[in-house]
Amino acid sequence: MKWPFALFLMMFFAGNSVFPVPACGEEADPAKFYDYPKGAPFYKLESKEKTGEYEHFSFSYASALQTDYPNNTVYLDFYEPKGKEKYPAVVFLSHIAGGVPQIEGDFCRDLASNGIAVLLVQTAYQKDYKFSRKWLDENIKECGSDAIVQLFRQIVIEARRGIDWLETQPKVEKDKIGIMGLSLGGIMVPIVTGVDGRPCSMAIVLGGGDMGKIIWSSFTTKTFKKCLEEEGITSEQELEKRLWIIDPLTFADRCKGKPTLMVNAYFDTAIPRNSTEQLWEALGKPKIIWIPSGHFTSLFTMGYAKIKTFQFLYAELVDREKAKKMEPSYYPQSPISNFSIDTGKLLSDDTSYNVDIGTDNRYRDITVGAIQQNLFNRGYFGGGEVLWRASSDNRYRMKDIGGDVIFGSRLTEYTHGFLEYTYEAVNVDKLSDSAPQEFKNNVGKSGVSTLSFHWERNTFDDKLYPTDGSYYHAGFGVAAKGLGGDYNFMKAVGEGRWYFTMPFPKITFAFRGMGGWMDTYGEAKDVPFFERFMLGGPDTVRGYKVSSIGPKDADNMPIWGTVMLLGNAEMRFPIYRWFNGAFFYDVGGNWEHLNRVRFPVDLQNSIGTGLRLKTKWTVMCFDLAYPLNTNKESRVPRFEFNVGLPF
């Protein structure tokens, strides 16, 4: 999140409380603390954005609760689905820097695009976080625990008024109004639901309970903790007694039975893990998803949180069976698709298809396959592929046809492990007299029989053009004569990809790191040249000819390598509608043997700029790359074209 939750906790102080804060146990019904005068406020809708799927309106009105903060305005954004006679709705409570639209806005747009209206509710100190921070710095010495309560009270009351407003909208299904919150908003969700009762489902992202523990133990609240100690509060337990009326644990029992999803960061220190677990237990142990990040670094996994939250809300408010089928399809070793085509019910809803053309960085190759999900209703998957590839130059010609069989299991929500058996029938002929000895060793017909194990984790928010998430892959394979082939060699590869989008402006940063190693065993003397790593071209290091990076023969022609390193960095930004721009940096090295690696001397680098044309079915990439190393080639800009993103 842009600003820590601690800023919110320290933001409201000074003066006398408008409503006296009850002592622990004083109120027979703590919900009365959040009563407010009913009545429709004056507002004027302003259209902000129109698409074919939704329209975005904004409006504002005065808060029902006067606070010491100089701006008493409540800001609301309403995302209305188009083409619907009736639709469910969600009240969305934002994090501390709610004025940044690309965080909450992404959630809102996805929901509205799929028939769920969203009302984003933000108070002035969330909307104007830059001024709020300055105001806080000038007044921090006057902070006090009673004033924290007033801030929470205002958010709860304004969330309830948001529900009132939704119920006045003729198209909103009044019995299908859910609520969700992010960070600060996630803490407020159980309070609103427990006090009000009208929300039919809850999604809590990066929230927790036990306010005394959160403030006393969180590393982000050290400054505020010092203020409390000066006020005379000396322990976590004493603080909890002061804040019981704004603690989600106070109202959690009233929320039991409500469909609930919690998404929390495993390494969160702003909302300590035991605070999250306390709320989870108090709510009756609903479904909880742990993301591998901290509170603020959750930005890197927000795409995954968005997918799971959307699926949950769609299941509860629209169609439970359809929501089950919205699980992002999985296809082994295919984090990004070249094409996205709706296959309908060609085989079954649980079947994923893949067509790759020229994506293996060889001159010509085609792979076609299908994977059946959820085999035996146990989370297993299996399937197969057929492949064809061919390459040639003035030294040789190679043709290869084969296939593989895959069987694996879903290990966790987005982690998979699988075994793969591959057999390839290879024919190498038309060798010239100048062909290197490595090529002559593999002349004729032969077979490559390989058994490999793979581990993958993929949390991309989109398979065609991801903007958030990460991908990890580790694989180890053995080609063996004992498996019916003609070669003995081993191969290990590892890869990581990371995508995150800046809140404002909406710029996506994409990174990839990859490495690989191959070697022979037994009586084998060399890894066949057609199985070695190849670098250069639109998928790897742009600006260099396809497969040109690495060891060369006497005529400066590539013979490829058994050790490979690759790194890519790209900044992608919107230009207009379907068009996006990009700046990139690529670096890679390819060596014949491990003992010949010279790092970083042999690394080849390039920089460039590009244009991405996004359609519903594919992404076309046009790149102009400039090689920074000669690689014994002309040091001139090179135009690259690719169908699908390079990574």
Buried (B, 14 or more C-beta within 10 A) or exposed (E): BBBBBBBBBBBBBEEEBEEEBBEBEEBEEBBEBBEBEEEEBEBEEEEEEEEEBBBBBBBBBEBBBEBBBEBBBBBBBBBBBBEBEEBBBBBBBBBBBBBBBBBBBBBBBBBBBBBBBBBBBBBBBBBBBEBBBEBBEEBBEEBBBBBBBBBBBBBBBBBBBBBBBBEEBEEBBBEBBBBBBBBBBBBBBBBBBBBBEBBBBBBBBBBBBBBBBBBBBBEBBEBBBEBBEEBEBEEBEBBBEBBBBBBBBBBBEBBEEBBBBBBBBEEBBBBBBEBBBBBBEBBEEBEBBBBBBBBBBBBBBBBBBBBBBBBBBBBBBBEEEEBEEBBBBBBBBBBBBBBBEEEEEEEEEBBBBBEBBBBBBBBEBBBBBBBBBBBEEEEBBBBBBEBBBBBBEEBBBBBBBBBBEBBBBBBEEBBBEBBBBBBBEBBBEEBEEEBBEBBEEBBEEBBBBBBBBBBBBBBBBBBBBBBBBBBBBBBBBBBBBEBEBBBBBBBBBBBBBBBBBBBBEBBBBBBBBBBBBBBBEEEBEBBBBBBBBBBBBBBBBBBBEBBBBBBBBEEEBBBBBBBBBBBBBBBBBBEEEEEBBBEBBBBBBBBBBEEEBEEEEBBBBBBBBBBBEBEEEBBBBBBBBBBBBEBEBEEEEBEBEBBBBBB
